[in-house]
Amino acid sequence: MARQTRSSISSLEKSLRPWIGELVGDAAAASGPTPLAEWLRDGTVLCALANAVHPRAVRARVERSALPFKQLELIRQFVAACRRL
């Protein structure tokens, strides 16, 4: 069962990456070697995705940062935008 789950997750990741990349306008990064979780980790792609689905869903200034508290804030903004939608 675990093997099937890993396979399903891998398949889902492969289909999500191009879709997200197309929506956020970063198809090159979406096809890169970086794992999906790593690509989404800092919250910038998530915020761009929310704004692509619903303009100005995330009203905060969205900038990449290596600082964990700034990354967490962007992820919070994404979750809040999802709740509002």
DSSP file (Angstrom, degrees, kcal/mol; ACC not computed):
  #  RESIDUE AA STRUCTURE BP1 BP2  ACC     N-H-->O    O-->H-N    N-H-->O    O-->H-N    TCO  KAPPA ALPHA  PHI   PSI    X-CA   Y-CA   Z-CA
    1    1 A M     >        0   0    0      0, 0.0     4,-2.1     0, 0.0     5,-0.1   0.000 360.0 360.0 360.0 -41.9    0.0    0.0    0.0
    2    2 A A  H  >  +     0   0    0      1,-0.2     4,-2.5     2,-0.2     5,-0.2   0.883 360.0  53.4 -63.2 -37.5    2.8    2.5    0.9
    3    3 A R  H  > S+     0   0    0      1,-0.2     4,-2.0     2,-0.2    -1,-0.2   0.912 108.6  49.0 -63.6 -41.6    4.4    1.9   -2.5
    4    4 A Q  H  > S+     0   0    0      2,-0.2     4,-2.3     1,-0.2    -1,-0.2   0.881 110.2  51.8 -65.0 -38.3    1.2    2.7   -4.3
    5    5 A T  H  X S+     0   0    0     -4,-2.1     4,-2.6     2,-0.2    -2,-0.2   0.923 109.1  49.3 -64.8 -44.9    0.8    5.9   -2.2
    6    6 A R  H  X S+     0   0    0     -4,-2.5     4,-2.4     1,-0.2    -1,-0.2   0.896 111.7  49.9 -60.8 -39.6    4.3    7.0   -3.1
    7    7 A S  H  X S+     0   0    0     -4,-2.0     4,-2.3     2,-0.2    -1,-0.2   0.902 110.7  49.2 -65.4 -41.5    3.6    6.3   -6.7
    8    8 A S  H  X S+     0   0    0     -4,-2.3     4,-2.4     2,-0.2    -2,-0.2   0.904 111.8  48.6 -64.4 -41.9    0.3    8.3   -6.6
    9    9 A I  H  X S+     0   0    0     -4,-2.6     4,-2.8     2,-0.2    -2,-0.2   0.920 111.3  49.9 -64.6 -44.2    2.0   11.2   -4.9
   10   10 A S  H  X S+     0   0    0     -4,-2.4     4,-2.1     1,-0.2    -2,-0.2   0.904 111.9  48.3 -60.7 -41.9    4.8   11.2   -7.5
   11   11 A S  H  X S+     0   0    0     -4,-2.3     4,-1.5     2,-0.2    -1,-0.2   0.903 111.6  49.6 -65.2 -41.6    2.2   11.2  -10.3
   12   12 A L  H  X S+     0   0    0     -4,-2.4     4,-2.3     1,-0.2    -2,-0.2   0.916 109.9  51.1 -64.2 -43.4    0.3   14.0   -8.7
   13   13 A E  H  X S+     0   0    0     -4,-2.8     4,-2.4     1,-0.2    -1,-0.2   0.912 107.3  53.8 -59.3 -43.3    3.5   16.1   -8.3
   14   14 A K  H  < S+     0   0    0     -4,-2.1    -1,-0.2     1,-0.2    -2,-0.2   0.822 113.9  41.5 -63.9 -31.3    4.3   15.6  -12.0
   15   15 A S  H  X S+     0   0    0     -4,-1.5     4,-0.9    -3,-0.2    -1,-0.2   0.793 114.5  51.4 -86.2 -28.5    0.9   16.8  -13.1
   16   16 A L  H  X S+     0   0    0     -4,-2.3     4,-3.1    -5,-0.2     5,-0.3   0.903  98.6  64.0 -73.7 -41.2    0.8   19.7  -10.6
   17   17 A R  H  X S+     0   0    0     -4,-2.4     4,-2.7     1,-0.2     5,-0.2   0.906 105.4  42.2 -54.7 -50.9    4.2   21.3  -11.4
   18   18 A P  H  > S+     0   0    0      0, 0.0     4,-2.4     0, 0.0    -1,-0.2   0.893 115.4  51.6 -64.8 -36.3    3.4   22.3  -15.0
   19   19 A W  H  X S+     0   0    0     -4,-0.9     4,-2.2     2,-0.2    -2,-0.2   0.941 113.6  42.9 -63.9 -47.9   -0.1   23.5  -14.0
   20   20 A I  H  X S+     0   0    0     -4,-3.1     4,-2.7     1,-0.2     5,-0.2   0.933 113.8  52.3 -63.2 -45.5    1.2   25.7  -11.2
   21   21 A G  H  X>S+     0   0    0     -4,-2.7     5,-2.6    -5,-0.3     4,-0.8   0.883 109.8  48.8 -58.7 -39.9    4.1   26.9  -13.4
   22   22 A E  H  <5S+     0   0    0     -4,-2.4     3,-0.3     3,-0.2    -1,-0.2   0.916 112.6  47.8 -66.6 -42.9    1.7   27.9  -16.2
   23   23 A L  H  <5S+     0   0    0     -4,-2.2    -2,-0.2     1,-0.2    -1,-0.2   0.898 117.5  40.4 -66.1 -40.5   -0.6   29.8  -13.8
   24   24 A V  H  <5S-     0   0    0     -4,-2.7    -1,-0.2    -5,-0.2    -2,-0.2   0.506 111.9-116.6 -89.5  -2.8    2.2   31.7  -12.0
   25   25 A G  T  <5S+     0   0    0     -4,-0.8    -3,-0.2    -3,-0.3    -4,-0.1   0.818  85.5 108.5  76.3  30.7    4.1   32.3  -15.3
   26   26 A D     >< +     0   0    0     -5,-2.6     4,-1.8    -6,-0.2     3,-0.2  -0.398  25.4 149.5-135.5  57.0    7.2   30.4  -14.3
   27   27 A A  H  > S+     0   0    0     -6,-0.3     4,-1.2     1,-0.2    -5,-0.1   0.817  71.5  58.9 -62.7 -32.3    7.1   27.3  -16.4
   28   28 A A  H  4 S+     0   0    0      1,-0.2     3,-0.3     2,-0.2    -1,-0.2   0.926 108.7  43.5 -65.0 -44.5   10.9   27.0  -16.5
   29   29 A A  H >4 S+     0   0    0      1,-0.2     3,-1.2    -3,-0.2     5,-0.2   0.843 108.3  60.3 -68.5 -33.0   11.1   26.7  -12.7
   30   30 A A  H 3< S+     0   0    0     -4,-1.8    -1,-0.2     1,-0.3    -2,-0.2   0.805 106.7  45.6 -65.9 -28.6    8.2   24.3  -12.7
   31   31 A S  T 3< S+     0   0    0     -4,-1.2    -1,-0.3    -3,-0.3    -2,-0.2   0.386  93.6 112.4 -95.0   4.4   10.1   21.8  -14.9
   32   32 A G  S <  S-     0   0    0     -3,-1.2    -3,-0.1    -4,-0.2    -4,-0.0  -0.076  82.2-104.9 -72.6 175.6   13.3   22.1  -12.9
   33   33 A P  S    S+     0   0    0      0, 0.0    -1,-0.1     0, 0.0     3,-0.1   0.563  81.7 114.6 -79.8  -9.0   14.9   19.4  -10.7
   34   34 A T  S    S-     0   0    0     -5,-0.2     5,-0.1     1,-0.1    -2,-0.0  -0.407  75.7-109.3 -64.9 132.6   13.9   21.0   -7.4
   35   35 A P     >  -     0   0    0      0, 0.0     4,-2.2     0, 0.0     3,-0.2  -0.278  27.4-114.4 -59.6 149.8   11.4   18.8   -5.5
   36   36 A L  H  > S+     0   0    0      1,-0.2     4,-2.0     2,-0.2     5,-0.2   0.896 115.0  51.7 -55.0 -46.8    7.9   20.3   -5.3
   37   37 A A  H  > S+     0   0    0      1,-0.2     4,-1.0     2,-0.2    -1,-0.2   0.889 110.9  48.6 -60.1 -39.8    8.0   20.9   -1.5
   38   38 A E  H  4 S+     0   0    0     -3,-0.2     4,-0.4     1,-0.2     3,-0.3   0.887 109.5  52.6 -66.6 -39.4   11.2   22.8   -1.9
   39   39 A W  H  < S+     0   0    0     -4,-2.2     6,-0.4     1,-0.2     3,-0.2   0.847 117.1  38.2 -64.5 -35.6    9.8   24.9   -4.7
   40   40 A L  H >< S+     0   0    0     -4,-2.0     3,-1.6    -5,-0.2     6,-0.3   0.568  91.5  97.6 -90.8 -10.0    6.8   25.8   -2.6
   41   41 A R  T 3< S+     0   0    0     -4,-1.0    -1,-0.2    -3,-0.3    -2,-0.1   0.800  79.0  48.9 -55.1 -42.0    8.6   26.2    0.7
   42   42 A D  T 3  S-     0   0    0     -4,-0.4    -1,-0.3    -3,-0.2    32,-0.2   0.572 103.8-124.5 -82.9  -5.6    9.2   29.9    0.8
   43   43 A G  S <> S+     0   0    0     -3,-1.6     4,-2.5    31,-0.1     5,-0.2   0.269  82.1 108.8  89.3 -13.1    5.6   30.8    0.0
   44   44 A T  H  > S+     0   0    0      1,-0.2     4,-2.3     2,-0.2     5,-0.2   0.918  82.4  44.9 -66.9 -41.5    6.3   33.0   -3.0
   45   45 A V  H  > S+     0   0    0     -6,-0.4     4,-2.4     2,-0.2    -1,-0.2   0.900 112.8  52.3 -67.8 -39.1    4.9   30.4   -5.5
   46   46 A L  H  > S+     0   0    0     -6,-0.3     4,-2.4     2,-0.2    -2,-0.2   0.922 111.3  46.3 -62.3 -43.9    1.9   29.8   -3.3
   47   47 A C  H  X S+     0   0    0     -4,-2.5     4,-2.4     2,-0.2    11,-0.2   0.903 112.2  50.6 -65.9 -40.7    1.1   33.5   -3.1
   48   48 A A  H  X S+     0   0    0     -4,-2.3     4,-1.8    -5,-0.2    -1,-0.2   0.884 110.0  51.6 -62.9 -37.7    1.6   33.9   -6.9
   49   49 A L  H  X S+     0   0    0     -4,-2.4     4,-2.0     2,-0.2    -2,-0.2   0.930 109.7  48.2 -64.3 -46.3   -0.8   30.9   -7.4
   50   50 A A  H  X S+     0   0    0     -4,-2.4     4,-2.6     1,-0.2    -2,-0.2   0.908 113.0  48.4 -60.5 -42.0   -3.5   32.4   -5.2
   51   51 A N  H  < S+     0   0    0     -4,-2.4    -1,-0.2     1,-0.2    -2,-0.2   0.798 109.2  53.5 -70.0 -27.9   -3.1   35.8   -7.0
   52   52 A A  H  < S+     0   0    0     -4,-1.8    -1,-0.2    -5,-0.2    -2,-0.2   0.868 112.9  43.3 -72.2 -36.1   -3.4   34.0  -10.4
   53   53 A V  H  < S+     0   0    0     -4,-2.0    -2,-0.2     1,-0.3    -1,-0.2   0.899 136.8  10.1 -74.1 -41.8   -6.6   32.3   -9.3
   54   54 A H  S >< S-     0   0    0     -4,-2.6     3,-1.6    -5,-0.2    -1,-0.3  -0.882  89.5-120.7-141.8 105.8   -8.1   35.4   -7.8
   55   55 A P  T 3  S+     0   0    0      0, 0.0    -3,-0.1     0, 0.0    -4,-0.1  -0.132  95.4   8.6 -51.1 137.0   -6.3   38.7   -8.4
   56   56 A R  T 3  S+     0   0    0      2,-0.2     3,-0.1    -5,-0.1    -5,-0.1   0.712  82.3 135.6  62.2  25.4   -5.1   40.5   -5.2
   57   57 A A  S <  S+     0   0    0     -3,-1.6     2,-0.7     1,-0.2    -6,-0.1   0.896  76.0  43.1 -64.2 -39.7   -6.1   37.4   -3.1
   58   58 A V  S    S+     0   0    0    -11,-0.2    -1,-0.2    -4,-0.2    -2,-0.2  -0.940  70.9 179.4-107.0 114.4   -2.7   38.0   -1.3
   59   59 A R        +     0   0    0     -2,-0.7    -1,-0.1    -3,-0.1     3,-0.1   0.620  47.9 101.4 -91.7 -14.0   -2.3   41.6   -0.7
   60   60 A A  S    S-     0   0    0      1,-0.1     2,-0.5    14,-0.1    -2,-0.1  -0.259  88.5 -93.7 -68.7 157.7    1.0   41.4    1.1
   61   61 A R        -     0   0    0      1,-0.1     2,-0.8     2,-0.0    -1,-0.1  -0.624  42.6-145.5 -71.4 122.7    4.2   42.3   -0.7
   62   62 A V        +     0   0    0     -2,-0.5     2,-0.3    -4,-0.1    -1,-0.1  -0.832  33.9 150.2-102.8 109.7    5.5   39.0   -2.0
   63   63 A E        -     0   0    0     -2,-0.8    11,-0.1     7,-0.1     2,-0.1  -0.995  47.3-106.8-137.9 142.9    9.3   38.7   -2.1
   64   64 A R        +     0   0    0     -2,-0.3     2,-0.3   -21,-0.1   -21,-0.0  -0.404  43.8 173.2 -65.3 142.2   11.6   35.7   -1.7
   65   65 A S        -     0   0    0    -23,-0.1   -21,-0.1    -2,-0.1     6,-0.0  -0.992  38.5-148.8-150.6 147.6   13.4   35.5    1.6
   66   66 A A  S    S+     0   0    0     -2,-0.3    -1,-0.1     4,-0.0    -2,-0.0   0.504  72.7 105.6 -89.3  -6.8   15.7   33.0    3.3
   67   67 A L    >>  -     0   0    0      1,-0.1     4,-2.0   -25,-0.0     3,-0.7  -0.641  67.7-144.8 -79.9 122.4   14.3   34.1    6.7
   68   68 A P  H 3> S+     0   0    0      0, 0.0     4,-2.7     0, 0.0     5,-0.2   0.845  96.7  55.1 -56.5 -38.1   12.0   31.5    8.1
   69   69 A F  H 3> S+     0   0    0      1,-0.2     4,-1.6     2,-0.2     5,-0.1   0.849 109.2  47.8 -68.3 -31.1    9.6   34.0    9.7
   70   70 A K  H <> S+     0   0    0     -3,-0.7     4,-1.9     2,-0.2    -1,-0.2   0.878 111.8  50.1 -73.2 -37.6    9.1   35.8    6.4
   71   71 A Q  H  X S+     0   0    0     -4,-2.0     4,-2.1     1,-0.2    -2,-0.2   0.924 110.5  50.1 -62.9 -44.4    8.5   32.5    4.6
   72   72 A L  H  X S+     0   0    0     -4,-2.7     4,-2.4     1,-0.2    -1,-0.2   0.873 107.3  54.6 -62.7 -37.5    6.0   31.5    7.3
   73   73 A E  H  X S+     0   0    0     -4,-1.6     4,-2.3     2,-0.2    -1,-0.2   0.906 107.7  49.1 -64.0 -41.2    4.2   34.9    6.9
   74   74 A L  H  X S+     0   0    0     -4,-1.9     4,-2.2     2,-0.2    -1,-0.2   0.899 110.8  50.2 -65.1 -39.1    3.8   34.3    3.1
   75   75 A I  H  X S+     0   0    0     -4,-2.1     4,-2.5     2,-0.2    -2,-0.2   0.899 109.7  51.3 -65.4 -39.2    2.4   30.8    3.8
   76   76 A R  H  X S+     0   0    0     -4,-2.4     4,-2.6     2,-0.2    -2,-0.2   0.900 108.6  51.7 -61.5 -40.9    0.0   32.4    6.3
   77   77 A Q  H  X S+     0   0    0     -4,-2.3     4,-2.2     2,-0.2    -2,-0.2   0.900 109.7  49.8 -62.7 -40.6   -1.1   34.9    3.7
   78   78 A F  H  X S+     0   0    0     -4,-2.2     4,-2.4     2,-0.2    -2,-0.2   0.930 111.6  47.4 -62.6 -47.1   -1.7   32.1    1.2
   79   79 A V  H  X S+     0   0    0     -4,-2.5     4,-2.2     1,-0.2    -2,-0.2   0.910 112.0  50.5 -62.6 -42.9   -3.8   30.1    3.7
   80   80 A A  H  X S+     0   0    0     -4,-2.6     4,-1.9     1,-0.2    -1,-0.2   0.901 109.8  50.5 -62.1 -40.7   -5.8   33.2    4.6
   81   81 A A  H  X S+     0   0    0     -4,-2.2     4,-1.8     1,-0.2    -2,-0.2   0.905 109.0  51.8 -64.0 -41.1   -6.4   33.9    0.9
   82   82 A C  H  < S+     0   0    0     -4,-2.4    -1,-0.2     1,-0.2    -2,-0.2   0.899 108.8  50.7 -62.2 -39.8   -7.6   30.3    0.4
   83   83 A R  H  < S+     0   0    0     -4,-2.2    -1,-0.2     1,-0.2    -2,-0.2   0.875 109.7  50.3 -65.6 -36.8  -10.0   30.7    3.3
   84   84 A R  H  <        0   0    0     -4,-1.9    -1,-0.2     1,-0.3    -2,-0.2   0.827 360.0 360.0 -70.8 -30.3  -11.4   33.9    1.9
   85   85 A L     <        0   0    0     -4,-1.8    -1,-0.3    -5,-0.1    -2,-0.2   0.486 360.0 360.0 -76.7 360.0  -12.0   32.3   -1.5
